[in-house]
Amino acid sequence: MNLEGKIIIQSGEGETGSFDIYLGKRSERAIQLRLTRERSHGDRWARAWIEAGPEYVENTFFDFDGDGLRTINPEDVDE
């Protein structure tokens, strides 16, 4: 998996969530650990989105788990 681009963590409770830029170590294990912490033993949900690359429309991200593709508005991301 290519982890060179921007990585965004989306997490929340219910249907409401927020986006944060991931600044941690760039490994699959480190991202999984961050998602586990965000999920707080099942009280919350979390997903990681990885920048798709230049062959896609700007601000397009792949789901870390490999089952989605979406555009994320940069204004929605907390830095």
Backbone as a printed PyTorch tensor [residue, N CA C, xyz], in Angstrom:
tensor([[[  0.8450,  -1.1760,   0.0000],
         [  0.0000,   0.0000,   0.0000],
         [  0.8950,   1.2460,   0.0000]],

        [[  0.5740,   2.1940,  -0.8630],
         [  1.3480,   3.4260,  -0.9770],
         [  0.8990,   4.4100,   0.1070]],

        [[  1.7850,   4.7270,   1.0350],
         [  1.4670,   5.6350,   2.1360],
         [  2.2190,   6.9560,   2.0190]],

        [[  2.5740,   7.3390,   0.7960],
         [  3.3720,   8.5510,   0.5980],
         [  2.5530,   9.8280,   0.6310]],

        [[  1.2920,   9.7880,   0.2200],
         [  0.4660,  10.9910,   0.1570],
         [ -0.1090,  11.3560,   1.5100]],

        [[ -0.9730,  12.3440,   1.4890],
         [ -1.6490,  12.8050,   2.7010],
         [ -2.5440,  11.6930,   3.2470]],

        [[ -2.5800,  11.5460,   4.5710],
         [ -3.4510,  10.5740,   5.2240],
         [ -4.3720,  11.3380,   6.1620]],

        [[ -5.6670,  11.0430,   6.0610],
         [ -6.6680,  11.7160,   6.8830],
         [ -7.4220,  10.6840,   7.6990]],

        [[ -7.6010,  10.9680,   8.9830],
         [ -8.3790,  10.1070,   9.8800],
         [ -9.7570,  10.7340,  10.0350]],

        [[-10.7800,   9.9430,   9.7810],
         [-12.1630,  10.3630,   9.9840],
         [-12.7050,   9.5540,  11.1500]],

        [[-13.2500,  10.2270,  12.1660],
         [-13.7810,   9.5070,  13.3180],
         [-14.9550,  10.2610,  13.9090]],

        [[-15.7720,   9.5290,  14.6660],
         [-16.9110,  10.1750,  15.2910],
         [-17.8220,   9.2070,  15.9990]],

        [[-18.9760,   9.7150,  16.3830],
         [-20.0230,   8.9310,  17.0330],
         [-21.2960,   9.1180,  16.2350]],

        [[-22.1210,   8.0860,  16.1450],
         [-23.3300,   8.1950,  15.3500],
         [-22.9750,   8.4560,  13.8990]],

        [[-23.6790,   9.3800,  13.2700],
         [-23.4090,   9.7030,  11.8710],
         [-22.4800,  10.8970,  11.7120]],

        [[-22.1920,  11.5970,  12.7910],
         [-21.3620,  12.7900,  12.7370],
         [-19.9030,  12.4140,  12.9630]],

        [[-19.0300,  12.9400,  12.1370],
         [-17.6110,  12.6680,  12.2860],
         [-16.7860,  13.8850,  11.9310]],

        [[-15.5040,  13.7970,  12.2080],
         [-14.6000,  14.8940,  11.8670],
         [-13.3650,  14.3160,  11.1820]],

        [[-12.6500,  15.1690,  10.4740],
         [-11.4410,  14.7800,   9.7430],
         [-10.2310,  15.4420,  10.3860]],

        [[ -9.1640,  14.6680,  10.5550],
         [ -7.8980,  15.1850,  11.0720],
         [ -6.7660,  14.6490,  10.2050]],

        [[ -5.7630,  15.4690,   9.9600],
         [ -4.5930,  15.0060,   9.2190],
         [ -3.7830,  14.0830,  10.1280]],

        [[ -3.3780,  12.9390,   9.5790],
         [ -2.5640,  11.9770,  10.3190],
         [ -1.0990,  12.3600,  10.1410]],

        [[ -0.4060,  12.5700,  11.2540],
         [  0.9990,  12.9690,  11.2110],
         [  1.9230,  11.9160,  11.8100]],

        [[  1.3820,  10.7530,  12.1350],
         [  2.1640,   9.6970,  12.7770],
         [  3.0440,   8.9330,  11.8000]],

        [[  3.5970,   7.8520,  12.3020],
         [  4.4700,   6.9890,  11.5130],
         [  3.7050,   6.4390,  10.3140]],

        [[  4.3620,   6.3570,   9.1780],
         [  3.7190,   5.9150,   7.9400],
         [  3.9000,   4.4210,   7.7320]],

        [[  3.1820,   3.6560,   8.5360],
         [  3.1520,   2.2060,   8.3530],
         [  1.7170,   1.7420,   8.5750]],

        [[  1.3700,   0.6150,   7.9650],
         [  0.0170,   0.0890,   8.1300],
         [ -0.2820,  -0.1910,   9.6020]],

        [[  0.6750,  -0.7390,  10.3140],
         [  0.4810,  -1.0510,  11.7410],
         [  0.2160,   0.2210,  12.5540]],

        [[  0.9780,   1.2700,  12.3060],
         [  0.7960,   2.5210,  13.0570],
         [ -0.5870,   3.1190,  12.7870]],

        [[ -1.0370,   3.0540,  11.5500],
         [ -2.3600,   3.5800,  11.2240],
         [ -3.4400,   2.7410,  11.8970]],

        [[ -3.2880,   1.4270,  11.8810],
         [ -4.2560,   0.5500,  12.5620],
         [ -4.3210,   0.8610,  14.0560]],

        [[ -3.1830,   1.0910,  14.6840],
         [ -3.1650,   1.4320,  16.1150],
         [ -3.8940,   2.7460,  16.3680]],

        [[ -3.6900,   3.7260,  15.5050],
         [ -4.3900,   5.0080,  15.6600],
         [ -5.9010,   4.8240,  15.5300]],

        [[ -6.3280,   4.0220,  14.5560],
         [ -7.7550,   3.7660,  14.3730],
         [ -8.3460,   3.0510,  15.5840]],

        [[ -7.6000,   2.1270,  16.1550],
         [ -8.0600,   1.4130,  17.3540],
         [ -8.2500,   2.3840,  18.5070]],

        [[ -7.3050,   3.2990,  18.7040],
         [ -7.4460,   4.3070,  19.7640],
         [ -8.6580,   5.2020,  19.5170]],

        [[ -8.8520,   5.6090,  18.2770],
         [ -9.9820,   6.4730,  17.9340],
         [-11.3240,   5.7820,  18.1990]],

        [[-11.3680,   4.4660,  18.0210],
         [-12.6250,   3.7320,  18.1750],
         [-13.0320,   3.5580,  19.6370]],

        [[-12.1590,   3.8080,  20.5710],
         [-12.4650,   3.7980,  22.0090],
         [-13.2910,   2.5810,  22.4360]],

        [[-12.8080,   1.3970,  22.1440],
         [-13.4620,   0.1480,  22.5610],
         [-14.8970,   0.0410,  22.0620]],

        [[-15.1550,   0.5130,  20.8580],
         [-16.4770,   0.3680,  20.2580],
         [-17.4230,   1.5280,  20.4810]],

        [[-17.0130,   2.5400,  21.2370],
         [-17.8770,   3.6940,  21.4860],
         [-17.9200,   4.6490,  20.2930]],

        [[-16.9090,   4.5570,  19.4100],
         [-16.8140,   5.4540,  18.2720],
         [-16.4360,   4.6430,  17.0350]],

        [[-16.4780,   5.2670,  15.8760],
         [-16.0120,   4.6340,  14.6460],
         [-14.8770,   5.4840,  14.0740]],

        [[-14.0510,   4.8500,  13.2470],
         [-12.9180,   5.5700,  12.6510],
         [-12.5190,   4.9160,  11.3340]],

        [[-12.0920,   5.7510,  10.3980],
         [-11.5860,   5.2900,   9.1080],
         [-10.3740,   6.1370,   8.7430]],

        [[ -9.4890,   5.5550,   7.9680],
         [ -8.3380,   6.2960,   7.4480],
         [ -8.5100,   6.4210,   5.9370]],

        [[ -8.1950,   7.5970,   5.4240],
         [ -8.2740,   7.8860,   3.9920],
         [ -6.8910,   8.2840,   3.5070]],

        [[ -6.4470,   7.6790,   2.3910],
         [ -5.1060,   7.9130,   1.8610],
         [ -5.2240,   8.5860,   0.4890]],

        [[ -4.4730,   9.6580,   0.3090],
         [ -4.5280,  10.4220,  -0.9350],
         [ -4.3230,   9.5010,  -2.1420]],

        [[ -5.2080,   9.6280,  -3.1330],
         [ -5.2300,   8.6990,  -4.2620],
         [ -4.0920,   8.9140,  -5.2500]],

        [[ -3.6640,  10.1270,  -5.4630],
         [ -2.5570,  10.3610,  -6.3780],
         [ -2.9440,  11.2230,  -7.5640]],

        [[ -1.9630,  11.5610,  -8.3920],
         [ -2.1830,  12.5370,  -9.4670],
         [ -3.1120,  12.0510, -10.5780]],

        [[ -3.3210,  10.7460, -10.7010],
         [ -4.1970,  10.2510, -11.7690],
         [ -5.6810,  10.4090, -11.4400]],

        [[ -5.9840,  10.8810, -10.2240],
         [ -7.3590,  11.1100,  -9.7860],
         [ -7.6210,  12.6100,  -9.6230]],

        [[ -8.8860,  12.9600,  -9.5170],
         [ -9.2740,  14.3430,  -9.2630],
         [ -8.6700,  14.7780,  -7.9320]],

        [[ -8.2670,  16.0330,  -7.8410],
         [ -7.6720,  16.5710,  -6.6140],
         [ -8.5800,  16.3140,  -5.4120]],

        [[ -7.9910,  16.0260,  -4.2690],
         [ -8.6770,  15.7600,  -3.0010],
         [ -9.4630,  14.4520,  -3.0110]],

        [[ -9.0370,  13.4890,  -3.8440],
         [ -9.6400,  12.1580,  -3.8560],
         [ -8.7890,  11.2360,  -2.9890]],

        [[ -9.4550,  10.4340,  -2.1680],
         [ -8.7840,   9.5630,  -1.2130],
         [ -9.3330,   8.1430,  -1.2920]],

        [[ -8.4330,   7.1550,  -1.0890],
         [ -8.8060,   5.7550,  -0.9680],
         [ -9.0530,   5.4350,   0.4980]],

        [[-10.0080,   4.5670,   0.7530],
         [-10.2240,   4.0600,   2.1040],
         [ -9.0630,   3.1390,   2.4500]],

        [[ -8.4850,   3.2900,   3.6200],
         [ -7.3660,   2.4660,   4.0790],
         [ -7.7130,   0.9890,   4.0290]],

        [[ -8.9740,   0.6470,   4.3120],
         [ -9.4170,  -0.7530,   4.2980],
         [ -9.7050,  -1.2530,   2.8890]],

        [[ -9.5910,  -0.3780,   1.8840],
         [ -9.6900,  -0.7890,   0.5030],
         [-11.0870,  -0.9320,  -0.0610]],

        [[-12.0980,  -0.4100,   0.6110],
         [-13.4550,  -0.6010,   0.0940],
         [-14.1630,   0.6970,  -0.2420]],

        [[-13.4180,   1.7430,  -0.5420],
         [-14.0800,   2.9940,  -0.8740],
         [-13.1530,   4.0030,  -1.5090]],

        [[-13.7520,   4.9860,  -2.1410],
         [-13.0460,   6.0920,  -2.7720],
         [-13.9430,   7.3010,  -2.5970]],

        [[-13.3850,   8.4200,  -2.1730],
         [-14.2020,   9.6180,  -1.9610],
         [-13.3740,  10.8800,  -2.1240]],

        [[-14.0600,  11.9770,  -2.3200],
         [-13.4410,  13.2920,  -2.3500],
         [-13.6770,  13.9280,  -0.9850]],

        [[-12.6290,  14.5060,  -0.4120],
         [-12.7240,  15.1640,   0.8960],
         [-12.4090,  16.6390,   0.6920]],

        [[-13.3280,  17.4840,   1.0860],
         [-13.1590,  18.9290,   0.9970],
         [-12.0850,  19.3650,   1.9960]],

        [[-11.0110,  20.0280,   1.5600],
         [ -9.9540,  20.4490,   2.4770],
         [-10.4450,  21.3450,   3.6140]],

        [[-11.5340,  22.0660,   3.3970],
         [-12.0820,  22.9350,   4.4490],
         [-12.6750,  22.1420,   5.6130]],

        [[-12.9770,  20.8580,   5.3860],
         [-13.5480,  20.0040,   6.4310],
         [-12.4980,  19.3550,   7.3170]],

        [[-11.2140,  19.5130,   6.9570],
         [-10.1220,  18.8340,   7.6560],
         [ -9.5100,  19.7570,   8.7040]],

        [[ -9.4470,  19.2760,   9.9680],
         [ -8.7810,  20.0100,  11.0390],
         [ -7.2880,  19.7640,  10.9450]],

        [[ -6.5200,  20.8290,  11.0280],
         [ -5.0620,  20.6680,  10.9420],
         [ -4.4120,  20.7890,  12.2790]]])
